């Protein structure tokens, strides 16, 4: 793997997992020293992240971690709600008992993580549930678009863990999705998934608005 790709992968992983704060400045020379490389592969990696919408570049300043505005968040949530609910509908139409079993096991793991107050594991299994649900649609182009949207949104979804009762509401919704899938009701599944995503998005925006530090970044 090229140096540029190694740096890109590492920086992107840090961005997605909240290791960099919104509006934080990343400098070529600092990163070059950290990765023990010249500035060229660092610059190439940073430019890829600019192209993907994670960073903005300002001359004589550096590469700035781009915060999402409230409007951008609403737009992403709205599009995700339509696409992911449609993917869940297709998945339900292509009913697969093995998938149902897999989703139920994820529900069990999620529930256990919540009971033991392990929010990191809860978040992991929660994401895996959604991943299985839309990937099982088998629609490659749809999956690609959803994954691109979820990547940009992932920096903020962890904040949902801080909202009172939100993890419990999320788990409850996932159980409703599985029940509707067992009933082989694609339309019902589609509605539940859409409502679930929109609700999470609005709760997130409300939470950000109430937090002085987070609200400052939007």
N, C-alpha and C positions, 0 to 999 in steps of 0.2 A: 504494500500500500504506500502511495506517495506521501511525503511529509505534509503536503497541503491537505490531503484527505484525512490524515490522522488528527491534525489540528482542528479541522472543520468538524469532525465527528465529536471530538472532546468538547469543543466550545458549544456546539449545538446541544449536546447532552446536558451541559451545565445550564444553558439558557432554559431548556424545557423543564428542568428540575429546580428552577428558582435560585440557582447559585449566584446569578447576577441580578442586581436590582434594576428596576426601570430607571432610565436616564443615567445609568452608570456608564462611564467612559472607558472603553478598551483601547489601549494604545499599542501600535505595532511593535515599538521598541521594547516595551515591557513584556509582551507576549513572546517576542523573538528570544529574549533572554530566558524566559521561563521554559520554553520548549527547546532551547539550545539549538536554534536554527537561524538562518538569515531572515531578513524581513520579508523576502519575496513570497515564500509559502504561507506566511502569516497573513500577508495582504490578500493573497488569493483566497484563503479560507474565509477571511472577514468579508470579502466581496460577495462570496456565495451566500453568506448569511444576510447581507444587505439585499441581495436579489430575492431572498425568500421572505423578506419583510421583518426579520428579527432585529436588524440594526439599521441605523442611518449613519451616513458619513458626513462629517463636517471638517473642512480643511482647517489645519492648524489646531484642531481640537482632538479629533480621533473618531472612533466608531462608538456610537451611542446606542445603548440598549433601548429599543423602541417600545414605549408603553402603548397599549391599545386604548383608544378613546372609548367613551361610553357608546358612541354611535357605532364604532367598529365592532365592539362586543355584541351589541344588539343585532348587527348585521350577520355576524358569524353564527350567533345562537339561532337566529331565524332560519338561515340556510341549513344549518345542521339539523334543526328540528324537522325540516321537510325531507332532506336526503336520508338521514338515519332512520326516520320512521318509514320511509319508502323501502329502504333496504330491509328493515325488519319485516315489512309486509311480504316482500319476496321470499325471505327466509321462511316465513310461516307457510306460504303457499307451497314451498318445497319441503314440506314437513319431514323432519329427520329425528327419529327417536334417540339416536346417539347424541345429537346436539342437545336435545332436551336434558338428557342425563348429565351432559357436560355442564350445562348452564345451572342445573340444580346443585351440582357439586361446588360450583363457584359461589352460589348463593350460601351454601353451608359454610364455606371458608370465609366469606365476607361476614356472615353472622358471628362466627367464632372470633374473628378479628375485632369486631365491634364489642363483643362481650368482654374481651380481654383488654379493651381500650387501646389496641394496637392500630392506630389510625393510618400508619404507613402501609401496613398489610391490607387494611380495608380499602385504601385508595388503589392499591395494586390489583386486587381482585375485582374491584368495581370497574376499573378500566378494562380488564380482561373480559368481563361480562359484555360490555359494549362492543369490544373488538370481535368477539365470537358472533355476536348478533348481526352486525353488518357485514362481516367478512363471509358469513355463511350464505349471503345472498348470491354469491358467485358472479356478481356483476363487476368485472375488473375496473372499468372506467369509473363507476360509482364509488367503489372502494377507494380508488386513488384520490378522488376529489374529497371524500370524507376525511381521509387520513391527513391531507394537506390542511384542511380546516381545523382538525383536532390538534395538530401540532402547534399552530399559532395560539390556540386557546388553552393548551395544556399548562402554560405558565400560570394561569389564573384558576384552573379547576381545583388546585390544592386548597385554595382559600375557602372552598365550600365546606371543608372539614371543620372550619372554625365557626360555622354558622350553627346555632343551637338547633338540634333535632334534624338537621339536614341529612346526616348519614342514615338515620332511621327512616326518613321519608324516602330516600333513595332506595334503600333495601326493600321497603314496602312496594315501591313501584316496580322493581325488578321481579318480585314475586307475582305481581299482577300481570306482567308481561308473559311470564312462563305459563300462568294459568290460561291466559287468552290463547297462547300458542297450542296448548293441549286441547283447547276447545276447537282448534283449527279455524280460528276467526281472524283472518288477515287484517280486516278493517279495524277490528277492536285493538289489535296489537299496534297498528299504525297510530291510532289515536292516543293510546297510552304512552307510546314512545315520544310522540310529538309534544304532548303535554308535559312529560317528564323533563325533556330538554329545555323547553321554554320556562318552566318553573325554576329550574336550576339557574338559568341565565338571569332571570329577574332577581332572584335571591342574591346572586353574586353582585349584581350592579347595585342593589340596595346596601349590601354589606360594604362595598367600596365607598359609597357615598357617605356612610356613617363613620368611616375611619379617616381621620384628618390627614394622616400620612399618605394613605392610598389615594384619597380624593385629590390631593395635591398633584398627583402624577397624571391625572386625567384632564 
